[in-house]
Amino acid sequence: MGSRVLVIFLIFSIHVLDILAQTDSNDVAALDAIKSSWNKLPPNWKGSDPCGSNWDGITCNGSRVTSIMLGGMGLTGSGLGDIPVLAELQYLDLSNNIGLRGTIPSSIGNLTNLSILILVGCSFSGPIPDSIGSLPKLVYLSLNSNSFTGSIPPSVGNLNKLSWLDLSGNNLTGTIPVSSGTTPGLDMLLNAKHFHLSKNQFSGVIPPQLFSPNMNLIHVILDNNQLTGNIPISLASVKTLEVIRLDWNSIDGSVPSNLNNLTSINELYLSNNNLTGPIPNLAGMSALNYLDMSNNSFDPSAFPPWLSSIQSLTTVMLENTTLQGHIPVNFFSLPQLQTVSLSNNKLNGTLDIGNSYSNSMALNLQNNNISDFQQKSGYKIQLMLAGNPVCQGNGAAEGYCGPETSNTLIPASNNCTSSSCSADKILSPNCGCSHPYIGTLHFFSYSFSDLQNTSYYRILAGSLISKIRSNGVPVDSVNVSNPSNDVYSYLQFRVQIFPSGQDSFNRTSISTIGFLLNHQPFQLQYFGPFFFIDESYCCFAGEKKSSHTGAIAGGSVGGAVIFIVILTGVFCAYQKKRARREEMKNNPFASWDPDKGNGGVPQLKGATWFSFEELRKYTNNFSESNCIGSGGYGKVYKGMLASGQVVAIKRAQQGSMQGAVEFKTEIELLSRIHHKNVVSLVGFCYDQGEQMLVYEYISNGTLGESLSGKSGMRLDWMRRLGIALDAARGLTYLHELASPPIIHRDIKSNNILLDDHFNAKVADFGLSKLLGDESKGYITTQVKGTLGYMDPEYYMTQQLTEKSDVYSFGVVLLELMTARAPIERGKHIVRVVQDAVNNTKEAFLVHEILDPKLSEEGKLGGVEKFLELAMRCVQESGAGRPTMNEVAREVENIIQLTTSKKNPETDLTSFSSKDSMDMSNPHSYGSKDFDYSVGSLPFNIQRQ
């Protein structure tokens, strides 16, 4: 009888709870599905009534879920779960949950009430679904800083209420879609104010149809893509424009003169393109603050006189634009001028700055033809004149002829000298100790360039405090520090937001702050659009305490609960044991438990095992500010180990991970590779579903960045020869002395890294293959590699040999000579050089295709032999190509012939006498160059 009463009571209780529940049953089911797909959800996501129980991050209208705000919660998991089932959802913010991976399902189109979608700083990948164009109420779409691929769905053009479109920082490709017939396009977004499409791989021309007078655009951000063609004259028809960024593309032709009609423009970035014709007259841009047209191919011209008439200018960047003549003294009288960079031009005569200049001005005139300097007492500007004739004597300019100095901001003291905090808390500007919310603000544009002027940061901090407090978040203070320009010329700041009246923020406060910083319902003075990437928050308020709702009534109910708990415990123990067996089967590293007393994991010839938590700590929670590269494999982060060693951490994204056995095999292989011209593996992580490789950090970036001008490094001819030799040595090591031999399969200028002394190291073995069967000399494999570098014979036959690497290396040699990309305007560099050779009367007089920077050096020693070697490397047939050993020896000969005619102390940089080789050795280097973790191999593998 008692048991029957218990059952009836439990059934009755369940029905009562259903009646009292406030949340629609479909919405409950959807959120339950999310709970099964994601980890690290807020701890109060319990029960079956999200609306009635006030789950963190969930807002309801009546019984329906209308908002999910879970930004900065540290969530992990895959996909969006059943979120598309929430038919009344209006706001979805999942920003800064880097552990969220997977794809956006096509069912996203079911959210017909959605107005805001923010996924900034997650790890979503795959294509953006076409169904995203079925969200008629969408106003704000921000998918920044993920790993999306594919093209922009033309259906985005159907979002006629869209104001903010941010797809930057992904791996998107294809052209910018515009409407045609019944097919929609971005030109239909007449209410849009923001087009942020930067840091992708978009190609093709900027469609003239993209812009029209009916549009309301204020920001067009298209930088760091692969766009070609001309700047469309239709751009000038959008009179509302304030910021235009077209820099770091391959745009050519002249700048349309009608851009002068854009009177509201504040910032204009056209640098690092192939623009030609005259430098445009932009005197009509009366509100212009920031102008950068550096590194183009404009016609030689005098300093533009119209620049002296724009009183609002703070920054003028015209590096390498063929300027000549003198700079008019009245230009320096502009009242707000902060930075003028005119280096690498042909400006001449006497430099006279006058008496009405700004004390905060920095003037870079390096590498011009300035012969004299009108020195006056009291000069306080930062002036750089190195590389000018005026620096050859001991005149007035002597103090300005040294190397460029860094302008790192040292934040002002917070006057808390007598205060200190415990190790887990941070001192605020108001001298309190608490757990701040920390992250990095990245600005697409900004109207100033004087990073030492702290007034900008005080204004920024004050604005943030005001906006956050006005939204009900208790904020004590905001600390803004460490301003810097990242590799994309974006301004970034470290931001610490301190709670008021408590040690920590609760989850609602964190999600609100993140939403405000990535939704931007406000404008900041002096600063353009931005995005926020956080560091994982450590200490949500109120979550260390457990709450009790009262004693359980009735011994029968209590006994039932205890029985259920015991039964659940037995089941969980069984499942855990079963899961452990599966892990041992699927995870070869499962037995490598660093917590066991057996000495920890094997070191694998010097490679160290790192836990996920360790690498997360070393990279500031994989902060976007630590991200130094990305590709199909995933992202690369800069980090600092506990030992102080700086490393590059390559983190695989979902979809690019190997199987466990393959990953272990790769680590065991890479850990045995030790050569000074091959990037070394420091360690690895195989933990919490993550695959990461930890490499030594190489400070000067890639060869490709240096050749394109992105790094700011200048490579003279001797440096380029040294780089070619270093890389050839590294590849010879992989081909002939690694055991088993390794074919790299993705040799390109971006996989050759340069250290502090411009020594080259071969990197990135993501596509490499082992050549285990020496009798065949090739591998039959799926064709992989990078377009423009791929061996045509390998492409046709699918038979991979060392000669495939030789072909790719030949393309790199041509890049070293020409500084051209492998494919430009649809033309392959190999064909361009072949045509130039065929069209010249004398065999290798092809100076018209040389990098213009090399042409300035005069006669280049060994250039003909170098070109001849490159052309042999790119022969159609692998049989006609040299081995990498032969390539290295020939480059060595070219260097020796060249340096015998010059002073090696002035011309030779990445090659020195200690690197010279014993030519009697069958390999082109000394034995120490082939130090291998198992000792030098005493034989030479000859394979054709």
N, C-alpha and C positions, 0 to 999 in steps of 0.2 A: 504493500500500500504506500509506504514511504517513498519508494523509488518512483512509483507512478505519479505521485504528487510532485516530486522533483521535476520529472519530465514535463508535466503540464505547466509547472511554474516557469521553467526555462523557455518553453515555446511562447507562453504568454508574454514574458519579458521581451523576447525578440520582437514580437508584434507591436508591443508598446513603443519600443525604440524606433521602429519603422515609422509609426504614426507621428512621433515627436520630431523626427529628423526634418531638417530644413532644406536639405540639398536634394536636387533632382537626381533620381536614381541613375540616369544615363551619365550625368556628370560624376557621380560617385564611382561608377564603374570605370570611367576614363581615368580618374585620378588613381584608382587602385592599380590600373595597368601601368601608369607612370611609376608607381611605387615598386613594381616588379621589374621595371626596365632601368631604373636609376638607383644609384647609391648615394649615401651621405645627405639624404633629405633631412629637412628640419625635424627634430625629435618629437615635435607635437603633432606630426602627421599620424594621428592615431584615431581609431574608431571609424565610423562610417558616415560622419556628418561634417564635412569640411566647412560648410558655411556656418553651421551652428556652433562648431568647436573653434572657429577662428584659426584655422591652420595658417601658419606663417607663409606669407607670399601669395595667399589666395584671397581674392576679394569677390564678393557675391552681390548680386542685385536680386533680392528675394531668394528664390531657391536655385538660381542659375549662377554658375561661375562666370564672371566677366573679366577677371584679370588674374594673370599669373606673373608675379614679379619675384624672380628667384636669382637675380643678378648677384654675383659674388658669393654664392653659397658653397662653392667648392664641390659642386655636383660632379658625379662621374656616371658613365653609362652610354648607351647607344641610342641614337634616333630621338624622335619626339614622342614616342609612346603613342597613346591614344588622344593626344591633345587635339587633333583635328575633329574629334567627336564633340568637343565643347562648342556647341553651335552658337552660344551667346558670347563667346570670348571676344573681348575688344582690345586688350593689351596683353602682349606676350614679350617678356624681357628675361632672357636667359644669359645675359652678357657675363663675361669673365668667369665662365665655368669651363676651364680648358680641358677638363676631363670628359666633357660631353662630345661624343664622336658620332660617326655614322652620317646618314644622308637625310635630307628633307623629303618626306614622302609626298607623292602627288596629291594625296588627300588633304594637304594644306589648303587646297582650293575650297574645301568645305567651310572654312572659317569666314563666312561672308560678312560677319560683323567686325572683323579684325581691323583696327585702325593703326596700331603700332606693333611692329615686329622688330625686335632688337636681339641679334645673336652675336654681337661683337666679342671677339676674344675667346671663342670656343674652338673646337677642333673638327667642325663639320666639314664634310668633303662631298665629292660627287657633284653632279650637275644641279643647277638651280631648276626646279621643275617648272614646266610650262604653265602648270596650273596656278602658279603664283600670280598670274595675270587675271585670275578670277576672284580677286579680293576687292570688290568695288568701293569699299570704304577705307582702304589702306592709304594712310597719309604719310607714314614714316617707315621706311624700309632700310635697315642697316645690318649688313652681313659682313662688315669689315673684319679683317684679321682672322680668317678661317683658311680652309684649303679647298674651296670650291673650284671645280674644273668645268670645262665645256664653255659654251658661249652664253651671252645674255639672251634669255628667251625674248623674242619679239613681243610676246604677250604682255611684257611689262608696260608697253605702250598703252594698254587698256586701263591702266590705273589712273584715271583722270583726276583723282583727288590727291595724288601723290605730291608731296612737297619736298621730301628728303629721300634721295637715292644714293646710298653709299655701298658700293661693292668693292672698295679698295682693299689691297692687301690679300688677294687670293691668287689663284693660278688660272684665272679665266683667259680664254683665247678667243679667236675669231674677230669679226668686225663689229663695229657699233651699229646695231640694227636701226633702220629707219623704215617708215611705212612705205608700202608699195601695193597698190590695188586694195585688196581686202586684208593684207598682212599688216599688222600694227608695227609701231616702232617708237623709239624714244622721242622723236620729234612731236609726238602727240601729247606729251606731258606738259601741257601749257601752264599748269599750276605749279610745276616743280621749281624750286629755288636752288636746289643743290644737286649737281651731277658730280659725284665723287667716284671715279673709276680708276684711280691711280694704282701703281704697284701691281699690275697684272701683266698679261702678255698679249694684249689686244694688238691687232695688226690691221693693215689696210689704211685707207685714207680716212680723214675726219669728214663724214658726209656733209656736203653743203646743205642738204635738206634738214640736217639736225637742228639748225637754228632758224628762228623766224621772229619778226617784230612782235608777235602776240605772246611771246614767252615772258616769264617772270624770273628767269635765272639770275642769281647773284654770284654763284660760285660754279665755275667749270674747272674741275680738277682732273686732268687726264695725263699727268706726268708719269714717268717711269713705265712706259709701255713700249711697243714696237710700231707705233703709228708712222705712216709715211705720207707722201703727197704734200699738198699745199695747205696753208691755213685758209679755211674758206672765208670769202668776203662776207658771207652771211653772218659770221660771228659778230660783226659790228652792228648788226640790226637789233641785237638784244641790249637795249639801252640801260637795263637795270644791272648789268654786270659790275661786280666789285672786285672779284678775284679771278684771274685766268692763269692756270698752270698747264703749260704744254711742254715743259722741259723734260730732258732725258728721253727723247724719241728720235726718230729719223726723218723729221719733217723737213722738206726742202722748199725751194722757191723763195720769192720775196715776201716780206711782211706786208699784208694789205694796208694801203694808206688810209683806208676808212676806219681802221682801229682808232685813229685819232679822234673819232667822234664819240668814243666811250668816255664820257666826262665823269662817270662815277667810279671808274677803276681806281682801286687802292694798291693792288699788287699785280704785277705782270711778270711771269716767269716764262722765258722762251729759250733758255740756255741749253747747250749741249744737243743741238740739232744740226741740220745741214742747210740752214737758211742762207740765202744769197741775196744779191742786189744791194741797194743802199740801206744803211741804218735808217729806219723809218722816223719821220718827224712826228713826235707824239706830244707836241706842245698843248694840244687840246685836252689832254688828260690832267686837268688842273688839280685833281685830288690824289694824284699818284704819290704813294709813299715808297714803294719798293719796286725796283726795276732790275731784272737780271736777264741779259741777252748774251752772256758769255759763251765762248767756244762755238762760234758759228763761222760761216765763210762769207761774211759781208764784203762788199767792195771796199777797197782802201779809201778812207775818208778822214777828214779833219774831225776833231772833237765836236760833237753835235752842239751847236750854240743854243738850241732850244732848251737843253737841259738846265741852263742857268735861269730859265724863266719859271720853272715849276717850284714854287715856294714850299710845297708840302713834302718834297723829297727827303727821305731819311737814308736811303740806300741806293747806290748805283753800282751795278756789277756789269762791267763790259770787258772782261778778260778775254784775250785772244780773239779780238774782233777787227784786227788790221787798222786800228786807229793810228793816225800819224799827226805830226805837227805839235803845237803846244796846247796846254790847257789854259783857257782864259781865267784870269785871276778872280773875276766876279762870280765864277761858279762856286768857289769856296765860301762865298758869303751867304749861301742859302742857309736860313736860320735853323733848320732842323736836321741838317746833314750829319750823319753818324758814321757811315761806312762808304768808302769809295775804293773799288778794286778795279784797277786798269792794267794789271800785269800782263806781260807777254804781248805787248803791242809795239808800235814804232814811234811812240811819242818822243819828242826831242826838245831841244832848246833849254832854256832856263826855267826851272820850277819856281814860281812865285805864288805863295799861298795868300799873301796879303795880310791884313790885320783884323778882318771881320769874320774869321772862321770860328767854328764851334770847338770848344775845348775837348769835347768828347769824340771828335772825329778821328777815325782810323783810315789812313790813306796808304794803299798798296800800289806802288808803281814799279814793282820788280820787273826786271828783264825788259826794259825799254831802252831808248837812246838819249836819256836826259844827261846833258853835259854839265849843268851847273845848278846850284841851289841858292836861292835868295834867302839866306838865313837872317832871321830877325830875332831880337831878344824876346824871351818869354814864351817861345813855342812850347805848347803842352800836348800837341797831337801825337798820335802813334803813327810814325812815318816809316815806310819800308822802301828802300831804294836799291837793294842788292841787285846786281846784274845790269847796272847802268854805268856809262863811262864816268859819271861823276864820282863813283866809288873807287876809281883807280888811283886817285891821289889821296892826299891827307887834308882835304879842304873842309868846308863847313858841313858837308854831308856825312862825314866819317861816322858820326854817332848813329846814323840811320842805315848803315850798310851791312849790318849783321843779319843773322837768320831771323825769320818770323817768330815772334814770341806768342805763347798761349795766353788767352784771356779768360782763364777759369775764374768764375765767381766764387768768392769766399763769403758764405752767408753771414749776415751781421749777427753779433752776439745777442742772445735772448736775455742777458742780464740775470741769469740764474746760476751764478758762479757758486753759490753756497748750497745749491740743491743737487740731489742725486736720486736716482731711482733704482729699484731692484732690477735684476738682470732681465726680467721678462717685460719690463715697462719702459716707456720712453718719455723723456722730459719735454713738455710742451712749451711753446713760446711764453705762456703765462705761468711757467714754473710748476705746473702740476704733473703728476705721473699717471700715465694711463696707457691703454692699448689703442693707438691710432689706426685708422683705416689708411693703408699706404698703397700708392700706385704711381703710374706715370701718365701725365697728360701729353698727348702728341698733337701738335698744331699743324694743320695743313698749310697755313699761311699766317703772317704776322706783319705788322706795319713798321717794325723797328729792327735794328740789328746790333744795338749797343747792349750786349749781354751783361755788362758790368753796371748798368743803371738799375739799381735796386728798386727804384720807384715803380717800375712796371710790375715787379713781383708783389710789392705791397698792394697795388691796385688789384692784381689778380687774386691774392689771398682774401682781401676785403670783399670782393665781389662773390667769391665762393662762399664765404661765411654767411653773407646776407641771403644768398639764394637758397642755401641749404637750410638755414634757420627758418626762413619763410615757409618752408614745407614741413615744419613741425619736428625737425631733427635737432636734438640738443647738442650743439657744437660749441666747444670752448674756444678753439683757435685752429688756424690752418697754417702750416709751414710749407713754403714753396722753396725748393733748393735745386742745385745741380742743373742749371740750364745748359743745354748743349744742342748742337745740330747733329741729327743722325745722318746715316749714309744717303738718305733720300732728301736731304736739305729741309727736313721738318724740324721744328723747334720742339724740344721735349723738356719737361720738368718732373722732378720727383715731388710728390705731394703727400703730406701727412695731415690727416684730418682727425683732430682730437675730440673725444666726447666730453660733454659738460655734465657735472654732477654725478658721474659714475666712472668706474674704471674702464668699461667696455661699452660698445654699441650692441644693441640687440639686433636680431636678424632683420626686422622691419626697417631699422635705421640704415643698415648696410645696403639693403636692396633699394631704398629710396635714394641714397647718395649715388649709387651706381646708375640708377635710372636717370637722375638729373644730369650726371656727367656724360652720359651717352645719348640722352634724348635732346639735351640742350634747348630747353624752352626759354633760353635767355641768351643775350649777346654780351660778350666781354669787350671792354674798351681796349684797343690796340691789338687784339687777338682775333684771328679768323676762326673757322670751324676746327673742331678738335675731336679726339676720341680718348677714352680712358681705359687703360689696361691695369688691373689691380694685382696686388700680391695677396695671396690667400690669407683671409682673416683668421686669427688664431683663437679668439676668445669671446665668443658671443655671450652677451650678458644673460645671466639667469639660467644657464644650462648645466651648471654643476650641481644644482639642488634638485632633489626629487620631490614631487608633489604627491599628496595622498588625498583622496576625495572622501575618505571615511572608511569605517570598518565594514566588512562584508556581513550582511545580515543573514543569520540562519546557518546552523551547523551543516545542514544538508548541502546547501549551495557551496559553502566553504570546502566541504569534502569533495564535491564535484570538481571544483576549480583545481584543488590539489591533484586529484586524479588526472585531470587533463594536462596539468603541468608536467607530471611525471611521465605520462605517455608521450608528450611532446619531446621531453628530454631524451627518452630512449630512441625515438625516431631520429632526432637530430644527431645523436651519437652515431647511429647506423649510417646516416647520410654522410657524416663527416668522414667515417672510415672508408666508405665507398668512394668519396671524392678524393681521398688521399691516394687510393689505389689508381684512380684515373689520372691523377696528377703525376704519379710516378711513371705511368705509361706514356703520357703525353709530354712530360717535362723532363728532359735529361738532366736538368740542374736541380731537380727536386731534392736530391740527397745532399746537395751542396749547401748545407745549412750553416751560415756563419756563426750561429749561436751555439752550435755543438762544440764540445771540448776536444775536437780532433784536429785543431789547427785551422779550422775554417776552410774556405773554398780554395781549390787549387789556383795558383797564380798564373797558370797558362803562359809560361815563358815571359813573365813580366807584366801581364795584363791583370788589373785588379777588378774584383767584383764590387759594384756599388749597389746599394739599395735604392729603390725609387725615392724614398724620403731624403736620402743623402743628396741625390742629384737635384731634387726639387729645392732643397735648401741652397745648394751651390748656385742655382740659377734664379734665385728670388722667385720661387714658385713658377719657373718657366715664364718669367715676365717678358712681355713683348719688347721691353727696352733691352733685354738680353739677347733677343733674337738677331742673329747676324746673317741669316740666309734661309732659304726654303727651296724646296723642289718637289718632285714627284714622290720621293721617299718620305719626306716629312720636313721638319724644321731643324735648324742648327742653332744652338744657344751657346753663348759665351758664359763660362762659369769659373769660379775659383774654388779649388779644393781646400780642405782643411790645412793642407801643407803649404798653401799659398800659391801653388802652381795654377796658372791660368790654362784652361782647357776649352776645347770646342766639343759640345755634346750634341750628337746627331740622334734625334728622336723620331722613330718610325711612326707614321700615322696609320690609322686603321686602313686596311686594304693593301698596304705595302709591306706588311710584316711577313717574315718567312716562317716556315715551320720550325718547331723547337730544335729538331736535329740539325736542320740546315743552318740555323743561327749559331748553334754550338760549333759546328764545323767551320763556319766563317771566322768565329772568334779564335779558334785554335790556329787557323791559318794566319790571320792578321797578327796574332801575338808573336809569331815567329819571324815577322818581317822587320828587320832593323837595318836601315841604310839612311845615310844623312840626306839623301835626296828623295826619300819617301816619307810621307807623314806617318808618325808613329802612333800606334794604338796604346793608350794609357790604361783603358779598362772598358767595362761594359756593365749593362744592367739588364737583367732578365727577372723582373719582379712586378707583381701586381698587373700582369697582362701587358707590360711595357717591354719594348726592345730598344735599347739605346747603346750607342757606341761612343766612347770618350776618347778623343784624339788630342794630341798636343795642339796648342793654339798657335797659329801662324799670323803674325801681327799685321803684315802689309797687304793682306787680302789676296785676291786672285790676279793672275796675269791679265785676264780679260778686263778687269776693272782698271788696271793701270794703262792698258793700251787704249781703252775708250775714253780715258780722262776722268772717270768717276772717282778714282782714288786720290787724284791730285798729285800722284807720283810721276815724275818725268823719267823716262827710260831712254838713256842715250844708247848709241850703237853698241858700245862695249858691254853695257849692262845686258842688252838683249842677247848678245852672243853668250855671255856667261849663263843667262837663264836657259838658253837652248842647250848648252852643255850639261847643266845640272839636271834638267828634265830627261835628257837622253841617257844620262848615267842611271837615273832612277828606273827608267823603263828597261834598260839593259839588265839591271839587277833582277827585275821581275821576270824577264824572259829567260834568263840564262843561269841565274844562281839561286833563285827561289826553288824550293823543293816541296811539292811539285811546282813546275813553272807556272806563271800566272799571266794570262792575257787580260789587260785592263778593260778593254772594250768600250771605254767612254773617255778617251783622251780628248781634251779640249782646253782652251785657254782658261776657262773657269774652274778646271780641275788641276791647275798648276798654281800653287800658293807661293807667296814670296815672304821671306822672313825679314827681320830688321835690317839685314845686310844685303837684301835682294837675292839671297840664295834661293833657288827654286826647289820645291818639293812636290812630287806627284801625290795627288790626293784622290779620295772618293772611289772606293772599290765596289760600289753598289751594284755594278753590272759585270764585275770581273768573273772570269772563268778559269778553272784549273785545266792545264793541258797534261792530263795524266797518261794518255797512251802515246808514248813517244814515237812509236812506229808509224802512226798515221800522220802526226804533225798538224792535225786540225781537229776541230770539234764541229759536229753538226748540231746547230742550235737555232732557236727562234731568234730572228734578227732584232737586235736592240742597239741603241746608241743615240747619238744626237744628230739631228739633221744638219747637214753641211760638213760634218766630220766623218760620216760613215763611209767605210770602204765599199765602193760599188761592186767589187767582186764578191765580198761577203754578202752584200744585199741580194745579189742574184743567185748565189749558190748556197747560201746559208751555212757555208763552211768557214769557220772562224780559225784564223792562224795569227801568229805574231805579226805577220805582214799587215794585218788589219789595223793594229796599233800604229805601225809605221806610216800607213796612209794618213791616219788621223793626226799623227805628229807632223807630217808634211804640211797639213793645213795650218797647224799652229805656227810652223816656221814662216809660212806666207803671212799670217797675222802679225808676226813679229816685224816683218818688213813693211807691211802696208798699214797696219793698225785698222784694217777693215774687218768687219764681221764676216763670217764664212758665207753668209748669204745676205746681200744688200740689194734692195729693189728687184728681187727675183733673180739676181745673177750670182752664180757660185764663184767664190774667189779663185778657185782653180781655173775656171774657164776665163775669167777676167785676166789673170796673169798669163795664161797661155795665149790669149789673143794679143796681149801687149807684146809678148815675145815674138810672135809670128809677124806682127806688123812693123817691127823695127828692123832696120837694115843690118844693124850689127847685133850680134847674138843677144847680149844681155844689157843693152842700154835702155832700161825700162824705168828710168828715174821718175817718170811721170806717175807711176803707181806707188812710189815710196811714200811712207808716212811723211807729211810735210815737216814734222818736227825733226826727222832725220835729215831731210834735205838741207835744213839750216846748218848742219854740222859740216857741210862741204863734202869732200871725198870720203867715202866710207870704205875702209879697208876690208877686202874679202867679200864685198857684197855680191859680186858676180858668182863666186864659188858657192856662197850661201844659197843664192837663188837656184843655182844649178842643182845643189843637193836637195832643196825643197821639191823641185820639179821631178826628181827621180823618186822621191818618197811618194808622190801622188800619181805614179804611173797606174794606168787602168789595171794592168796585170800584176798580181803580187810577186810573180817571179822576177819582174824587172825592178823591184824595189830593194834597197839595201836592208840589212838587218839593223837593229837599234845599236848593236855593238859598232857596226861600221859607221853609222850616223854619228855616234859619239866621237869616234876617232877623227872623222872629217871635221867636225866642229872644233875639236881640239887643234887640229892643224891650221884651221882658219884663224883661230885666236893667236896661235904662236906666230903665224906669218904677219898678222896685223900688229901685234905688240912689239915685234922686232923692229918695226918702223916708227913706233911711238914710244912715249914715256909711260910705262905701265903704271907708275904711281899716280898719274893724273887721269888716265883713261880707263884703267881696268878696275872694276868695282866688285863684281861677284865672282871673280876668278883671280887667284893670286898664285905666287910661286909655289906655295905649299901644296897647291892642287895639281901641279904639273905631273905628268904621267911618265912612267917608264914605258917607252914605246916598244920595248921587247916583250912586254907582258901581253899575252893573247887578249886580255881585256884592257880597256882604255882607262884604267885607274889603278891606284895602288891597292894592296890587299886590304888595308883598313877600311876602304870604302865599301867592302863587301862583308863587313862583320855581320855575322848571322847568329841568331841565338844558339844554334847548335854548332857553331864554329864555321870557319870559311870552308866552302866546298872545294875540293882539290881537282875538279874537273870542269871542262867546258862543254856544255850541251850544244852541239851543232845541229841545227834543224832548219830546213828550207821549206 
